[in-house]
Amino acid sequence: MLIADLKNNLKFDKTLGAKLKSLDIVMISKKLQTNDKVQEFRLTDAMLGSEALETFTEIIYKKRKLNFVRMEACNITDSSCDKFSTLLKNCKKLVTLDLNGNKITTKGALILVEAALNKGTHNYPSTLYLNENHIGKDFATGLVKLFRNTKKRNVKIFFRKQQSSDAKQLIKKMDAKLKQEGVADLFPRNCIFYKNERNKY
């Protein structure tokens, strides 16, 4: 476990594909609990069990100054998306949620997008990274529906390089949707990203 604690930026890197041990969970939990000024939380390449994920989200939920969360390749599935949705809604300063490389499908992704849409403000767009998950072609229809049903569209949604069996169909369906009359107008410029290389930031 590699740890970087730089002011209010907590970063934990786990050996690729390794499952967090109980002591790791305790150590990370203590770091989070004792820092009420934490602004960034990063945990990557950790095979989180449901209990560990529950622990982290419950603690993060209380961090009011948090503005950035990255939990990349952490074995996160649809069952946890309601938790992350609540996190977006309740952490007022949380504007970036990076869940790249997990196991989220269309169902969970739409839950997160809806929360991000409700979150975005005029000054601070809500940014959601869902690259390399398991989102399928039906996401295109769901995404259009969500944008059509809201006037708040200050978001950036990244969903490139999906690992689902119909990932190619997702791209084709998004292309087709955007060609339909009135649909492209639903999406502000630089709002959705589903083609080409993964975004680096």
C-alpha positions in Angstrom: 0.0 0.0 0.0 1.5 3.3 -1.1 0.2 6.4 0.7 0.6 10.0 -0.2 -0.8 12.5 2.3 -0.2 16.0 0.8 -2.0 18.6 2.8 -5.7 17.7 2.2 -5.1 15.3 -0.7 -5.3 11.6 0.4 -4.0 9.1 -2.2 -3.8 5.4 -1.8 -2.4 3.1 -4.5 -2.8 -0.6 -4.2 -1.0 -3.3 -6.2 -3.0 -4.0 -9.3 -5.8 -6.4 -8.7 -5.0 -7.0 -5.0 -7.8 -7.1 -2.5 -7.6 -4.7 0.5 -6.8 -6.3 3.7 -8.6 -5.5 7.0 -5.6 -3.5 8.2 -5.6 -1.5 5.0 -9.3 -0.6 5.4 -8.7 0.4 9.0 -5.7 2.6 8.1 -7.5 4.3 5.3 -10.7 4.8 7.4 -8.7 6.5 10.2 -6.9 8.8 7.7 -10.3 9.9 6.4 -12.0 10.2 9.7 -9.3 12.4 11.2 -9.2 14.8 8.4 -12.3 17.0 8.1 -10.6 19.3 5.6 -9.8 16.6 3.1 -10.5 17.9 -0.5 -9.3 15.0 -2.6 -9.6 11.2 -2.1 -7.9 8.8 -4.5 -8.0 5.0 -4.2 -6.9 3.0 -7.3 -6.5 -0.6 -8.3 -8.1 -2.1 -5.2 -10.5 -5.0 -5.3 -13.0 -3.6 -2.8 -15.5 -5.8 -1.1 -19.0 -4.5 -0.4 -18.3 -4.0 3.3 -15.1 -1.9 2.6 -17.0 0.1 0.0 -19.8 0.8 2.4 -17.3 1.9 5.0 -15.5 4.4 2.7 -18.7 5.9 1.2 -20.2 6.4 4.7 -17.1 8.3 5.8 -16.6 10.3 2.6 -20.3 11.3 2.8 -19.5 13.5 5.9 -16.5 15.3 4.3 -18.1 18.7 3.3 -14.9 20.1 1.7 -14.4 17.2 -0.6 -14.2 18.2 -4.3 -12.6 15.3 -6.0 -13.0 11.5 -5.6 -11.2 8.9 -7.7 -12.0 5.3 -7.1 -10.6 3.8 -10.2 -10.5 0.0 -10.8 -12.0 -0.7 -7.4 -14.5 -3.4 -8.3 -17.5 -1.0 -8.1 -20.8 -2.3 -9.4 -24.3 -1.0 -10.0 -25.2 -1.9 -6.4 -23.0 0.9 -5.1 -24.2 3.6 -7.5 -27.0 4.8 -5.3 -24.4 5.5 -2.6 -22.3 7.5 -5.0 -25.4 9.3 -6.2 -26.2 10.3 -2.7 -22.5 11.4 -2.3 -22.8 13.7 -5.3 -26.1 15.2 -3.9 -24.8 15.8 -0.3 -21.2 16.8 -0.7 -21.8 20.3 -2.1 -18.2 20.9 -3.2 -17.8 17.5 -4.9 -17.6 18.3 -8.6 -15.5 15.5 -9.9 -16.2 11.8 -9.5 -13.9 9.3 -11.3 -15.1 5.7 -11.4 -13.1 4.6 -14.4 -12.3 1.0 -14.9 -15.0 -0.5 -12.7 -18.0 -2.9 -13.4 -20.8 -0.4 -13.7 -23.5 -1.1 -16.4 -26.1 1.0 -18.0 -28.4 0.9 -15.0 -25.8 2.3 -12.6 -24.4 4.8 -15.0 -27.8 6.4 -15.5 -28.2 6.8 -11.8 -24.9 8.6 -11.6 -25.6 10.8 -14.6 -28.9 11.9 -13.1 -27.2 12.9 -9.9 -24.5 14.7 -11.8 -27.1 16.7 -13.8 -28.8 17.8 -10.6 -25.4 18.7 -9.2 -23.9 20.9 -11.9 -24.1 24.7 -11.3 -23.5 27.6 -13.5 -19.9 28.1 -12.3 -18.9 24.5 -11.6 -19.8 21.7 -14.0 -20.2 18.3 -12.5 -17.7 15.9 -14.1 -18.3 12.2 -14.2 -15.7 9.7 -15.5 -17.1 6.3 -16.4 -14.6 5.1 -19.0 -13.8 1.4 -19.3 -16.9 0.2 -17.5 -19.6 -2.2 -18.8 -22.1 0.3 -20.2 -24.2 -1.0 -23.0 -26.0 0.5 -26.0 -29.2 1.2 -24.1 -27.3 4.0 -22.3 -27.7 6.2 -25.3 -31.5 6.2 -25.1 -31.4 6.7 -21.3 -28.9 9.6 -21.6 -31.1 11.4 -24.1 -34.1 10.9 -21.9 -32.3 12.4 -18.8 -31.1 15.4 -20.7 -34.5 16.0 -22.2 -36.1 16.0 -18.8 -33.8 18.6 -17.2 -32.8 22.2 -17.8 -29.6 21.8 -15.8 -27.0 20.4 -18.2 -23.7 21.8 -16.8 -21.9 18.4 -16.8 -19.1 16.6 -18.5 -19.7 12.8 -18.9 -16.9 10.5 -20.1 -17.9 7.0 -21.1 -15.2 5.8 -23.5 -13.8 2.3 -24.1 -16.6 0.3 -22.6 -16.0 -3.3 -21.9 -19.6 -4.5 -22.5 -20.4 -7.0 -25.3 -22.3 -4.2 -27.2 -19.7 -1.4 -26.7 -19.5 -0.8 -30.5 -23.2 -0.6 -30.7 -23.2 2.0 -28.0 -21.0 4.3 -30.1 -23.2 3.7 -33.2 -26.4 4.4 -31.2 -25.0 7.6 -29.8 -24.0 8.7 -33.3 -27.5 7.9 -34.5 -29.2 9.7 -31.6 -27.2 12.8 -32.2 -28.3 12.9 -35.8 -32.0 12.9 -34.8 -33.7 16.2 -35.0 -33.4 18.2 -31.8 -31.3 15.7 -30.0 -27.9 17.2 -30.5 -29.3 20.5 -29.1 -29.9 18.8 -25.8 -26.1 18.4 -25.2 -24.0 21.6 -24.6 -20.6 21.7 -26.4 -17.9 19.5 -24.7 -20.5 17.8 -22.6 -20.4 14.1 -23.5 -17.3 12.1 -24.5 -17.6 8.6 -25.9 -15.0 8.3 -28.7 -11.3 8.2 -29.2 -8.7 8.0 -26.5 -9.4 8.2 -22.8 -9.3 11.6 -21.3 -6.2 12.5 -19.3 -6.3 15.1 -16.6 
